[in-house]
């Protein structure tokens, strides 16, 4: 199956970004900021295969010049926390003819944005994807204001909300399949749960190149946005040179590849909460699930750095439930509580603040294929020792299928079980439940 990847965001001054820098990055060009007189240069990159600016009816013809367009956008936005441009990145299907690649992107952005009054800066890059295959990516910047006779008019606010984003993703999938079929390809894409990750993180310029700080900030911000959706990219990069890494190395990597405190904190929490992260038995080292067995074998019988059994982050978690909740919430994960009965579930909800249901009701909805778990869910089970063998099996099966987290709580202590763990039985689930 071909991959499906489309992300939408915005260029915000409150995050320290400049639309001049973003436009230079997208177009792999050198642009001069008219206000600061600083030049931002990404022209050394060699992955750009197409670039154009699409103007709506009534737009000033001068905006076909990228430097003029985005400097005027910078000038019209006077607020310190202004949103400067809408930003869209999408992965094109593999093996499309070159003309179809451009045609697909134009057919996507023209009716949705250009015909509705937005200027669209369209750029296509050819880069290596997370699966190791070369792939073409659309990277577009869109104006945030309607076009008037005197230039940019009032701010458009027609792009918010997850429902609209899903509609755009579905349209991208539909158009991609249309072009795949026209090109004689039979591997189609499907929006939704089967979506695959995008490209690897971008390399930053050498720290010694002080004049490239603006470029590094832009790359770090974009890497940080990618880490929010794909925290495993950090783990894959950390284990590229060796099978293990320390907590300090993980934090340093996330810090280097994010821009600003808020993005760093959220990305750090996402990486720490990844189901792929495994704490090793020495308590000081980390690895990934796919490498844990290799690390264990290499350590010999002493097991000094052996992975914790059953894929646990740690066999005995040292933090409290309140501390864990704080971290999960920073990571943007959804918390779901489970109690042995409706009454105990509501008591646990009142105590922990996690919306909770009784186990019988939850399993009943699962049997009807309702209220299923998602990869970003944390299923928190209060007093797991009271579950029946069948209930334990359902819990383990559901979290494994969704690759979500299963957390067993006894009082204020907890044990975390990664949903992708293999080999953990219902009996072992009881054995580790604090």
N, C-alpha and C positions, 0 to 999 in steps of 0.2 A: 504494500500500500504506500502511495506517495505521502509526503509529510504535509501537515497543515500547521501553519504558524503565522499569526497576525497579532501584533501588539499595537496599542494606541496609548499615547501619552501626550504631554505638553511641555514646551520649553518655558520654564518659570524663572523669573528673576529671584524669587525667594529661595531658590536652590542654588543661587550663585551662577546661573547659566546666562549665556549671551546668545541671541539668535544669530548673530554674525558667526560666532564660533560653530554653532550647530549647522548652519548652512554650509560653511566651509568644509566641515566634516562630511556632511551628506554628499556634497558635490566633489569632494577630493580636490578642492581648489584653494587659491589664496585670495582672501577677502580682507579689505581694510575697514576697520570700525571708524566711521566718520567722527564720532564723538571722542574717542580715546586716541585716535590716530595709530592704534596698534594693528599690526597685520597678523592674521591667523592663517597658518599655512598647513594644509593637508595634501598639497599637490604631489608630494613624494610617493603617496600610496598608488599602487598600480592595479587596483581591483575594480575601478570604475569602467563600466561598459556602455552606459547610456546616461545622458543627463539632459533635461529640458524643463522649461517653465511654461505651464499651461495657464493662460489668462482667461477669466470669464468675460462675458459681454460687458462693455463699459469700462473695463480696466485700463489704466494708463499704460500706453505702449512701452513707456520707459521701464516698467517693472519686468520686462523680459530680460533686463540686465540684473543679474542676481545681486550684485553689490548695492545697486540703487534700491532694489526692492526691500531687502532686509534692513538696510540702514533707515529707510523710511518707516518700517515697522518699529524699529527701536525708537525712533524719534516720536512717533505718535503715542507710544505707551509711556506715560509719565510716572506711573505708580511704581514704588520700589518692589512691590510683590506682584507685578503684572505677569499675566500669562501671555507670552509673545507669539507662540505658534503651536499649532497642533502637529503631532509627530506620529507617523505611521510606519511600521516596519513589518514586512511580510516575506515569507519564503515562497519563491515560485516553484512549481513542479519541475522535476528533473527532465532533462532531455527535450525541452521545447525548442523549436527553431528560433533563431535570434529575433526574427520579425514578430513571432508570436509572443515572445517575452514582453516586448514593448507594447504590443496590441492588448495583451491581457491587462497590463497596468493602466493603460489609458482607458480601457473599457470599465475598469473598476472605479477610478477616481473621477471620471468626467461626469456621469449622471449624479453621483453622490455629492460631489464637492464643487467642481468647476461650474456646472450648470446652475448651481445654487449660490453662486457668487463668491467662491473662494479662489484665491490664487494658489496653485499647487506646484511646488518645486519637486519634480520627479527625478529620482536617481536610482540606477540599477548597479549593484555590485556583484561580482563573482568571488565567492569566498568558500572556504572549507567549512562544512557543517559539523555539528557535534558527532555525526555518525562517520566522519572521515571522508565523505564524498563532497566534491565541489558542487556548489549550488548557487543560483542567482537569487539575490534579495532585493526587494523594493524598499527604498528608504525615501519617504516623502515628508516634506514640511508644508504645512497649509496655513494660510493667513487666518487670523481669528476674528477679523472685522468684515462687515459687509462692504461691498464696493459702491461708492457714491460718485456723483459728478465732481466732487471736490477731493476725491481720494478715498481714504479709508473712513468708513462711517462707524456706526455703533457696533459694539461687541456682539458676536454671535454666540449663543449659548445652546446650540442644538446638537451637542455631541456627548452629553453626559449620560451616564447610566449603563449598567451591565446589559440591559435588554437591547439597547441600540448596538453595543459592541458585538453581541451575539449575532445580530442581523448582519452587520458588516462582515463578520467571520463566515457566516453562512453564504453570503453573496460571493465572497472571495473563493470559497470552496466550490460553489456552483460554476463560477466563471473558469476556475482552474480546470475543472472536469470537462467543461465545454471545449477548452483548448486542447486538453489531453486527448479527447475523443477525436477531434478534428485532425490531430497529428498522428492518429493511429495507435495511441497508447492505451493499454488496458488496465494499468494500475492507477486507479482513481483515488481521490482523497475524500475524507469524511470529517466534517467539523465535529468538535465535542471531545469526548473522552479519549479518542484515539490520536489526538494531536501530539505531534512529536516535538522535541525541543529544537531550538534554533542553533545558531553557530556558536563556536567557542568564544571565550572572552577575548577582547582586543588587547594586544600588547601595548604597553605604555612607552613613551619616549624615555630615554635615559634621564635620570634625575639631574645629571650634570648640565643638561641643556635648559638653563633657566628661562631662556626666551620662549620655551615651548610649554610654559605652565598652563596657558589657556587651552592648548590642545590636550594636555594631559588631564585637565579637569573635565573636559568634554568626554574623553574616553572613559575616565574613571566613573563619571555619572552614568554613562551608558552601560558599563560593566555592572554597576550597582543595580540598575534597573533589571538587568538580565538575571542577576543573582536573586532578586526578589521572587522571580518566577521559577528559576531553575537553580536552587542552592547547590545541587549536586555538581554544577560546573566548578565550584570552588574546591570540592573534595577531589574531583578528577584532576584538577591542576596541582593540588597539594601532593597527590600520590604519583604524579608523573615521574618524579626523580627517585622516589623511594616509597616503600609500602606503608610507612608510618610517618606521623607528624605530631608535633606537640600542640597544646592549646594555644600557646603564644604564637606559634607559626600560623595557626589558623586565623587568629585575630589580626595579625599583621597583614596577612593576605587580604582579608576582607576590608581592612582599613585602606590599603593601597588601592583597592578596586572599587571604592565608593567615594562619593563627594558629599560632604556635610554630615553633621552629627546624626540627624534624623535618618538619613538613608543608611548610614553605617549601622546604627542600632537595630534597625529593622532587618537589614541583610544579615547581620551577625546572628540575630535570633532565628532567622530562617535556616541558616546553615547549621546552627547548633541543634535545631529541631528536626533536621533531615533524617528520614528513616534509613538513609544509607550510612550515616555516621555511626561508628562502633568505637566505644571506649575499650581499650585493652586492659587485661587483668593487672598490669603493673600500676594502673591508676594514673599514669602520666602521659601515656601515648594514645593516639587515635589512629584509626584506619577506616576503610570502607568495607561494606558487607562483602563485596566481591573479592577483596584481598585478605579478609580476616583469616580464612583457612590457610592461605599461603603463609601469613605471618606466624600462625600457630605452628605449622610444620617446621618453619625455619628456626623457631625458638627451641626446638628439642623437647625432651621430656620434662625439663625443669619448668617449662611453661611461664617463663618470666614475663613474656609479653603476649600470652595467649589471649584470644578473644573470649569475652564473657560468654557463658553457655547460652544456647538457644537464641543467639542474636540479641541479647539484652544490651542496652547502653551500659549498664553496670548492674551486677547481680544484686547489690544493695545500694539503692539510691540514697545519697546523703542529704539532698535538699528537701525542704518541706513542700507540701501541696501548694501553699500560698506562693512560694518562690517559683514553682513550676508554672502555675497559672499566669503569673506576671510575664514569664518568658514566652509562654505560648501565645499570649495576647499580643506581645510585641511582634511576634512573628506573623501575626495575622491569621493564626489558625482558629478553627471553630471548635469550641469545647462542647462535648455532649456527655452528660452524666447518666449513669445507670445504677439503680438500686434493686435490691431483691424483691421489694414490693413497691406499690405506688406510694405508700406512707413513708417508707424508708427513703425512697427516691426524693420525695419532697423535703424530708428532713435534711438530706444531704445537700439539696439545692439551696436551702436556707442557710446552711452552714458554710458552703463553699462558694455560693454565687453562680454555680454552673447549672444551667437548665437541665433537669434530670427527669427520667421516666422510669417506670418499672420494667424489669427485664422481660416479663411475659408480654407486655404491650409492644415493646420494641421488637422482639423476635417475631411476634405476630405480623407486624408491618413488614419486616424483612421477608417473611414467607410470601407475602403478597407483592413483593418486589417494590415496596414503598420505603421512602425515608432511608435510602441506602447511604453508606459511608462514602466519603470522598477522600482523596489523598491529603487534603488539608484539614481533615478532622482528627481530633484527639478524643477517643472514647474512654472516659474515666469511670471505672467500675468500683463502686464502694463495697467493701467486704466481699471480695471475690471468693473467699473460702466457702460461702454458702451457696454458690452456683452448683447446679447439677452437671454431670458429665456432658449431657447433651447441650446445655447452655454454654458451657466452656468451649465446646467444639464449634458452635455457631459463632461465638465471639472471635475465636482464632481464625476461622475460615473467612469471616467478613472483613477483618482487618488485614489479613494477608491479601485478599482479592483487591482491596482498595488501596493497599500500601499506606495505610494510615497508622496512627499510633494507638496502642492499647495500654492503658495505665491502670494498675491495680492499687487500690488505696486501703490502708488500714489505719484509722486514726488520722494523723497528719503526715505519716510517712508514705512513700509510694515506690513502686517499681515500674519502669517503663519497658514495654515490649514493642519493638519495631514491627509494623505490620508485614514487612517483607520477610520476616524471620521464618526459617524452615526448621523442621525437626522438633519444635516445641509441642509437647503433648498436653492434653487437659490436666493430667496428673502433675506435670512439671509446672503448669500455670498455677496450681494450688501451692506447690512447694515454694515458689518465689514470691507469694503474695504477702510479704512482710509478716 
